[in-house]
Amino acid sequence: MKKKQIKVTVELFGGLYVKLQNENYDFETGIELDMAEKSTPKDILKALELPFFKTMIFFVNKERASANTRLKNGDKLICLTAASGG
């Protein structure tokens, strides 16, 4: 039986897009991915071959989310790294 797929739009901030080795990434709209149902932001990073840091911040449909939030079809995921400075 084929696993159910979902489409997720991903936007990357805080330098993550610099690490992304994907020519299909658009800085204005992000990238749309086909993922397995119940994928998480952590799974998205792995699929994009990006590192995961505990200090990362995620938003799903403009709501704060954890790295283990289960995504649904049509969700928009924003990933950013925490910045520091002074």
Summary of the structure (lengths in Angstrom):
residues: 86
radius of gyration: 12.6
end to end distance: 53.6
largest distance: 53.6
contacts: 214
relative contact order: 0.31
helix: 13%
strand: 33%
